[in-house]
């Protein structure tokens, strides 16, 4: 690590705090997450996961830091900005810094690439890496003057704000699409009762193999995958956040494809994950190269006069009616999963194709906007990384950055 700022050991500027709730005061229990920092445990887990007896829980006072020793490597650390104390699990480590180190600066350093490298270098544990307090004390960091710490934190905070704004925009677009779908096709839709209730198999094209999973066993071995090749092999990583995305690059030779061409994926096919996170769905784009699917992925070629691919894909992963059926089919199963038989039997209301196409148009326009925001988010992430590196190296002119 090279910086024009002095490089110091963090242990000289922090001390561990271990105040327990022995008086059993009425103090709320919080967790520390990598994305939201301090958050009320019942809000984060949607249920009470902590012990009824919180007398051994640690008290965190305003301004003090807390982190989960086995999750700090993914950013689960924060300092308390609340006006009153909170409790955290006895497993957490609580500490506070002295006046020479600014809390916002320290937090951003520990969550930066440089800071994370220092965290990884000081973790220990045979099964799961853990950063004990002595490891935290050994972390080295560049330490500018207090005013420059404030300026760096302010500058990085501005970019963080823009990143949070972009994420909020993406969530708003998802919420908008869900709202439009429910308004057009939910049980309160004007014509809902007159639409026929059909099984998904009835929406598939009439030719053999219109609904299929991929090859498995001796037909297709992982050892036959190559990072480059003639024919792409799709899997569950190609349906991410219910959109088609290129994941791990897997290919087979043209010679192997001759054996497996019945498993080919076509533009406009709807794919559904049947292992892993089940029920994720996406539509194969028009520019797909020659590709086949794997055993963990179902593919449906539709009769386009009956069903629009975007409508069906959205219904599979977002319709409350469909999701309830998936849940009921899996009830009592030893291992969560789907199969082609289950998917074929899932029932769905079939609105007129013109209405489905109208939703697909809206879906496409929203997707275009999402792509713009996602690219902006990626650019802001790159900017933040470059800016934080320069900031901790001392390579920024901080003279024009305000102190508040």
BELCORNOR-V742978 format. One record per pair of residues at least 6 apart in sequence whose C-alpha atoms are under 6 Angstrom apart, sorted by the first residue. I is the first residue (numbers start at 1). GAP is how many residues later the second one is. Records with the same first field share a line. If there is no record, write none. Layout:
BEGIN
I=GAP ; GAP
END
This chain:
BEGIN
3=390 ; 391
4=390
5=137 ; 138 ; 139
6=136 ; 137
7=134 ; 135
8=132 ; 133
9=129 ; 130 ; 131
10=127 ; 129 ; 130
11=126
13=84 ; 85
14=82 ; 83
15=80 ; 81
16=78 ; 79
17=77 ; 78
19=39 ; 40
20=36 ; 37 ; 38 ; 39
21=34 ; 35 ; 36
22=33
24=31
27=59
28=58 ; 59
29=58 ; 59
30=9 ; 10 ; 11 ; 57 ; 58
31=7 ; 8 ; 10
32=6 ; 44
33=43
34=41 ; 42
37=41
42=6
57=31 ; 32 ; 33
58=29 ; 30 ; 32
59=27 ; 28
60=25 ; 26 ; 27
61=24
62=18 ; 19 ; 20 ; 23
63=16 ; 17
64=15 ; 16 ; 31 ; 32
65=13 ; 14 ; 29 ; 30 ; 31
66=11 ; 12 ; 27 ; 28
67=9 ; 10 ; 25 ; 26
68=24
69=61 ; 62
70=59 ; 60
75=36
104=49
105=44 ; 48
109=6
118=21
122=13
123=6 ; 7 ; 8
124=6
151=250 ; 252
195=155 ; 156
196=153 ; 154
197=151 ; 152
198=149 ; 150
199=146 ; 147 ; 148
200=144 ; 146
201=143
203=99 ; 100
204=97 ; 98 ; 99
205=96 ; 97 ; 98
210=90 ; 91
211=88 ; 89
212=86 ; 87
213=82 ; 84 ; 85
214=49 ; 79 ; 80 ; 81
215=79 ; 80
216=79
225=25 ; 26 ; 27
226=24 ; 25
227=22 ; 23
228=23
229=22 ; 23 ; 24
230=23 ; 24
231=20 ; 21 ; 59 ; 60
232=18 ; 19 ; 59
233=17 ; 18 ; 58 ; 59 ; 60
234=59
235=59 ; 62
236=37
237=10
238=6 ; 7 ; 8 ; 9
239=42 ; 43
242=38 ; 39 ; 40
243=39
244=38
263=29
264=27 ; 28
265=26 ; 27
267=17 ; 18 ; 19
268=15 ; 16
269=14 ; 15 ; 31 ; 32
270=12 ; 13 ; 29 ; 30
271=10 ; 11 ; 27 ; 28
272=7 ; 8 ; 9 ; 25 ; 26
273=6 ; 7 ; 24
274=22 ; 23 ; 63 ; 64
275=21 ; 62
279=38
280=37
281=32
282=31
310=50
311=45
END
